[in-house]
Structure formats: C-alpha cells, structure tokens
Amino acid sequence: MTRQTERNVIDLLQAQHLEIKRLFAAVTQASGTEKEDLFHDLVRLLAVHESAEEQVVHPTARSAIEGGGDIVDARLAEESEAKQALADLYDMGVDHPDFDTHLQALADDVIRHATAEETEEFSRMRETMSEYELSRMAGVVEAAEAVAPTRPHPMAGESAAANVALGPPIAVFDRVRDAVRNWAKSS
C-alpha cells in the first residue's frame, strides 16, 4: 500500500498541525542548544507546511468548496502575518530577551489559524471531495513539501504561482544553508 492511500491530505495536514503544536511547546520548555535545534525544526516544518498548503490545498479549496475564496483569502492573510513573525523570530534568535514573548504570540496565532483551517476549510473539503481525491492530494502535498523552502520568505508571497515559481530555487538555497549550519555545528 502506498503512502497516498494510507491517509488523505486532511489527515496529513492535521497530523502536521499536532506536530507544530508539540514543537511550540517543546521550544518553550527548552534552553540553549536544544532550544535552538527545536526552533529550527519548527521553522522548517512551518515553512514547508505553509508552502504546500499555498500551492495545493488553498487553490483546491478555493474552487471546490462553497465560499472557498473568502475562506482561503482569510487563511492566506494569516499565513502572511505568520511568515513575517516567524522570519522576525528567526532573525532575533532564541537568546534574545524578547524571543519567548514573541514565540508565544506566534504560537497563539498559528494555533488559531490551524483551528480555522480545520473547521472552515478542511471540514468542507472532506464534505465536498471524494476520499480518492483527498488521498491523491496527500501525495501532491508531500511532493510540494519535498521541494519547499525551509525558511519563511515573506516577500515571496502566498500565491500558488509564487510558490511554484520561487519555491524550488529558494528551497535549494535554504537546504544548502541548512547543510552548512549542520556541518558547522558538528565540526
């Protein structure tokens, strides 16, 4: 059985929402190098998750569900704000005295956003789309995540077209930067 048929896109994204919540809590509890590592894990997951949603999920929801345009526009606005806040936190660094306060504000916003997606967007997609369509979308989301940037890039935009055009080159840069950071830490 392939991964695509094991779960559908909504199950995949909701599992990622749970992991995002877990990482927010873990970053808050950690200190030192562990906090920095967990924060980098959180940044990476948020970046690839949102990029894939913007490329695959939101365009599908916009056309597949009643009122999809308004729902998606609200989620995209939230994602834009979160990208900027995440980029600011990344630049600030985990040792900054205001980091924890800003992290908590971002966590609250991201959790509200995830809840809105699950209740307004995902639930309507589940009602409107077939299980086969939702399962196929999981594979497409996983493919989009594989080539997505691993950092927030607020200036890149939230549209599917912007993510498709700019995502892969930015992702290569991000992955090289990740590799250099990991190599430097291990040396």
Buried (B, 14 or more C-beta within 10 A) or exposed (E): EEEBEEBBBBBBBBEBBEBBBEBBEBBEEBEEEEBBBBBBBBBBBBBBBBBBBBBBBBBBBBEBBEEBEEBBEBBBEBBBBBBBBBBEBBEBEBEEEEBEEBBEEBBEBBBEBBEBBBEBBBEBBBEBBEEEBBBBBBBBBBEBBEBBBBBBBBEBBBBBEBBBEBBEEBBEBBBEEBEEEEEEEEE
